[in-house]
Amino acid sequence: MAGPFGAQSTTDEVLEGVDLSGKRILVTGVSAGLGVETARALAAHGAQVVGAARDLAKARTATEPVRAGAAGGGGLDLVELDLASLASVRACADALVAAGKPFDIVIANAGVMATPFGRTADGFETQFGTNHLGHFVLVNRLASLMRPGARLVNLSSAGHRFSDVDLDDPNFERTPYTEFGAYGRSKTANALFAVEFDRRHKAGGVRAAAVHPGGIMTELGRYMTPEVTQAMIDSINRATPAGDAPAFSWKTIPQGAATTVWAGVVAAADEIGGRYCEDCHVAQIEADPDVRGGVQPYALDPERAMALWAKSEELVGERFGTISR
């Protein structure tokens, strides 16, 4: 495994000396935060980045540093994508497939967090529909463009510890809704999607991994009040035995995006395939929900991953097979 890198490593440190000229990479959510930084770092090392965003005007302004810092033939194109609308997802995917240009990496970065209860355009609970189902349809429709050696990187979160997926009631039709419970379900789904996508496609040379970027102050937390944010930090610190780890601290955005580019570009494919990564390394499986770090076993359970895939196909009304390469 490449390194040594860790929690404080930045995108530029992880990609030092890496030439991505000729690589084509899709990054969703390039209108702010981690998506912009991920696109910037990749384009600065020669990659041709396709950035997807719901608000293209906002994305054009946010990605000015990406275009300004592109080097070695790198650059950025923008495409419209609203993950909360399957019509938008399918239109975006269909246009990219029609263009016929292959991808070396697909980074499912976009998402929402701890939103009030709501539904997507298709009637799905907002966080599960946006964070998981939108990417599930997008990535599977683009799978034919992922050439041998390509990788899928799904942004999950330590928030997966809040909840396993609920395949019997994914849209909170019978279960009492909580903002973080719904977020946890969606982030567990992101990890399980990577597990099953990797299983289905590794024989063709395409691998998938989930990553936890760490705690970063971005627009993702727009629905969280300062009081809720502080209560979450206090809970994390109380759950960490004295001497086991330093007190919680925020990462910078370049530190937060580092694990994404590490898993997508630098780490060995066999190391990260079907795994969950944090702080630029593959995370250990940790069943104790009060231990900071690691991944809950249910988020990597292969049978759970297959069941989620089947349920997701049922919900979106599409079936996705393995692509012959």
C-alpha positions in Angstrom: 0.0 0.0 0.0 1.3 3.4 -1.0 2.2 5.8 1.8 2.9 6.6 4.5 -0.1 8.9 4.6 -2.5 9.6 7.4 -5.2 11.8 8.9 -3.3 15.0 8.3 -2.2 14.2 4.7 -3.5 16.6 2.0 -4.5 15.9 -1.6 -1.3 17.5 -2.9 0.9 15.4 -0.6 -0.9 12.2 -1.6 -0.6 13.0 -5.3 3.0 14.3 -5.2 4.8 13.0 -8.3 1.7 11.4 -9.8 1.0 12.1 -13.5 -2.7 11.8 -14.4 -2.3 13.0 -18.0 -4.7 11.1 -20.2 -7.0 10.1 -17.3 -10.6 11.0 -17.3 -12.4 11.2 -14.0 -16.0 12.0 -13.0 -16.6 13.8 -9.7 -20.1 14.5 -8.5 -20.8 17.5 -6.3 -18.3 20.1 -7.6 -20.2 23.2 -6.5 -18.5 23.3 -3.1 -16.2 21.7 -0.5 -14.7 18.3 -1.1 -15.9 18.0 -4.6 -14.1 21.2 -5.7 -10.9 20.3 -3.9 -11.0 16.8 -5.4 -11.4 18.1 -8.9 -8.7 20.8 -8.4 -6.1 18.3 -7.2 -6.8 15.8 -10.0 -6.8 18.5 -12.7 -3.6 19.9 -11.3 -2.0 16.6 -12.0 -3.1 16.3 -15.6 -6.5 14.6 -15.3 -9.5 15.6 -17.5 -12.2 16.0 -14.9 -15.9 15.9 -15.6 -17.6 17.7 -12.7 -21.3 17.1 -12.0 -23.5 19.5 -10.1 -27.1 20.4 -9.7 -26.5 24.2 -9.9 -24.2 24.8 -12.9 -24.0 28.5 -12.3 -22.8 27.9 -8.7 -20.4 25.2 -9.9 -18.9 27.5 -12.6 -18.0 30.0 -10.0 -16.8 27.4 -7.4 -14.5 25.7 -9.9 -12.6 28.7 -11.2 -9.6 27.5 -9.1 -9.8 24.1 -10.8 -9.5 25.6 -14.3 -6.9 28.0 -13.2 -4.7 25.3 -11.6 -5.1 22.7 -14.3 -1.8 21.4 -15.7 -0.3 18.8 -18.0 -3.3 18.7 -20.2 -5.8 18.6 -17.3 -9.1 20.4 -17.4 -12.7 20.5 -16.3 -16.0 20.1 -18.0 -19.3 20.5 -16.2 -22.5 18.5 -16.5 -25.8 19.0 -14.9 -26.9 16.4 -12.3 -29.6 16.5 -9.7 -29.3 13.3 -7.7 -32.7 13.9 -6.1 -34.3 13.4 -9.5 -33.9 10.1 -11.4 -35.0 11.9 -14.6 -32.0 14.2 -14.2 -29.7 11.3 -13.3 -30.7 9.3 -16.3 -30.4 12.3 -18.6 -26.9 13.0 -17.3 -25.8 9.3 -17.7 -27.4 9.0 -21.1 -25.6 12.0 -22.4 -22.2 10.8 -21.1 -22.8 7.3 -22.6 -23.8 8.9 -25.9 -20.5 10.8 -25.9 -18.7 7.5 -25.5 -15.7 8.7 -23.7 -14.4 6.2 -21.1 -13.7 6.9 -17.4 -10.7 5.8 -15.3 -12.3 6.9 -12.0 -15.8 7.7 -10.9 -16.0 9.5 -7.6 -19.5 9.6 -6.0 -18.8 12.6 -3.8 -22.1 14.6 -3.7 -24.6 14.2 -0.9 -26.8 15.8 1.8 -26.6 15.4 5.6 -29.1 15.5 8.5 -31.8 17.1 6.4 -35.4 17.6 7.7 -37.7 14.9 6.6 -38.5 15.2 2.9 -38.8 13.3 -0.3 -37.0 13.3 -3.6 -38.8 14.0 -6.9 -39.4 10.2 -7.1 -40.8 9.9 -3.6 -37.8 8.5 -1.8 -36.6 9.7 1.6 -34.3 12.6 0.8 -31.0 11.3 2.2 -31.4 7.7 1.0 -32.7 8.8 -2.4 -30.0 11.5 -2.9 -26.9 9.9 -1.4 -27.6 6.3 -2.4 -30.2 5.8 -5.1 -29.2 8.7 -7.3 -25.6 7.5 -7.4 -26.7 3.8 -7.7 -28.5 4.6 -11.0 -25.8 7.0 -12.2 -22.9 4.7 -11.6 -24.6 1.6 -13.0 -25.6 3.4 -16.2 -22.0 4.6 -16.6 -20.5 1.2 -15.8 -20.0 0.5 -19.5 -17.7 3.5 -19.8 -15.4 2.3 -17.0 -12.5 0.7 -18.7 -10.4 -2.1 -17.2 -8.4 -0.7 -14.3 -11.0 1.9 -13.5 -12.2 2.5 -9.9 -15.4 3.7 -8.2 -14.9 5.7 -5.0 -18.1 6.2 -2.9 -18.0 8.8 -0.2 -19.4 7.2 2.9 -18.9 8.5 6.4 -18.3 7.5 10.0 -22.0 8.4 10.2 -22.7 4.9 8.9 -22.5 4.0 12.6 -25.8 5.7 13.3 -27.7 3.0 11.5 -27.7 0.0 9.2 -29.9 0.2 6.2 -33.5 -0.8 6.6 -34.6 -2.8 3.6 -38.1 -3.3 4.9 -38.8 0.4 5.4 -36.2 2.4 3.4 -38.4 5.5 3.1 -39.4 5.9 6.7 -43.1 5.1 6.0 -43.4 3.2 9.3 -40.3 4.1 11.2 -40.0 7.4 13.1 -37.7 9.7 11.2 -34.5 11.0 12.7 -32.1 13.2 10.7 -29.0 11.3 11.7 -30.7 7.9 11.6 -31.5 8.6 7.9 -28.0 9.9 7.3 -26.6 6.7 8.8 -28.7 4.5 6.6 -27.6 6.4 3.5 -23.9 6.2 4.4 -24.1 2.5 5.2 -25.8 2.1 1.8 -22.8 4.0 0.1 -20.4 1.5 1.6 -22.5 -1.6 0.8 -22.9 -0.4 -2.8 -19.2 -0.3 -3.2 -18.9 -3.9 -1.8 -21.4 -5.3 -4.3 -20.2 -3.2 -7.2 -16.6 -4.4 -6.6 -17.8 -8.1 -6.4 -19.7 -7.8 -9.7 -16.9 -6.0 -11.6 -13.5 -7.0 -10.3 -13.2 -9.9 -12.8 -13.3 -7.2 -15.5 -10.6 -5.2 -13.7 -12.9 -2.5 -12.2 -12.8 -2.1 -8.5 -14.8 -0.1 -5.9 -14.2 1.3 -2.4 -15.9 3.5 0.1 -14.2 6.3 2.0 -14.8 8.4 5.1 -13.3 11.8 4.5 -13.3 12.8 8.2 -14.9 15.7 9.9 -14.7 18.8 7.7 -16.6 22.1 7.9 -18.4 22.2 4.5 -21.8 23.0 3.2 -22.8 19.4 4.0 -23.6 20.5 7.5 -25.9 23.4 6.5 -28.8 21.8 8.3 -26.9 21.4 11.6 -27.1 24.2 14.2 -24.0 25.0 16.2 -25.6 23.4 19.2 -26.2 20.1 17.3 -22.7 20.2 15.9 -21.1 20.7 19.4 -23.3 18.0 20.9 -22.1 15.6 18.2 -18.4 16.5 18.9 -19.0 16.1 22.7 -20.5 12.7 22.1 -17.6 11.6 20.0 -15.1 12.7 22.7 -17.0 11.0 25.5 -17.1 7.8 23.6 -13.3 7.8 23.2 -11.5 6.3 26.2 -8.9 8.6 27.7 -5.5 8.1 26.1 -6.9 6.1 23.1 -7.0 9.0 20.7 -6.7 12.8 20.7 -9.8 14.9 21.1 -11.9 15.3 17.9 -10.6 18.0 15.6 -11.8 19.2 12.2 -9.8 18.4 9.1 -9.1 21.0 6.4 -10.8 20.5 3.1 -7.5 19.3 1.4 -7.1 16.8 4.3 -10.7 15.7 3.9 -10.3 15.0 0.2 -7.0 13.2 0.6 -8.5 9.8 1.3 -10.7 10.1 -1.9 -7.7 10.7 -4.2 -5.6 8.1 -2.3 -8.2 5.4 -2.8 -8.9 6.4 -6.4 -5.3 6.9 -7.6 -2.6 5.8 -5.3 -3.5 2.8 -3.2 -3.2 -0.7 -4.7 -6.5 -1.9 -6.2 -6.5 -5.2 -4.4 -6.0 -3.4 -1.1 -9.0 -1.1 -1.4 -11.4 -3.2 -3.5 -14.6 -3.8 -1.6 -13.3 -2.1 1.5 -13.9 1.0 3.6 -11.1 3.5 3.9 -10.3 6.4 6.3 -7.3 8.7 6.9 -5.6 7.3 3.8 -5.6 3.6 4.9 -8.0 0.7 4.9 -10.1 0.8 8.0 -10.3 -2.0 10.5 -13.6 -3.7 11.2 -14.8 -2.4 14.5 -18.0 -3.8 16.0 -18.1 -1.5 19.0 -20.1 1.6 17.9 -18.5 3.7 20.6 -14.9 3.3 19.3 -13.9 6.2 17.1 -12.5 4.9 13.8 -13.0 1.7 11.9 -16.1 0.4 10.1 -19.1 -1.5 11.4 -19.3 -5.1 10.2 -22.8 -4.5 8.7 -21.4 -1.9 6.3 -19.2 -4.5 4.6 -21.5 -7.5 4.9 -21.6 -9.1 1.4 -25.0 -10.7 1.8 -26.4 -7.3 3.0 -24.7 -5.7 0.0 -26.5 -8.1 -2.4 -29.8 -7.5 -0.7 -29.4 -3.7 -0.9 -28.6 -4.0 -4.6 -31.8 -6.0 -5.2 -33.9 -3.6 -3.2 -32.4 -0.6 -4.9 -33.2 -2.1 -8.3 -36.7 -2.7 -7.2 -37.1 0.9 -6.0 -35.7 2.6 -9.1 -37.3 0.1 -11.5 -34.1 -0.9 -13.3 -31.9 -4.0 -13.2 -28.2 -3.8 -13.7 -26.0 -6.6 -14.8 -22.3 -7.1 -15.0 -20.6 -5.4 -17.9 -18.5 -7.5 -20.3 -15.2 -5.8 -21.0 
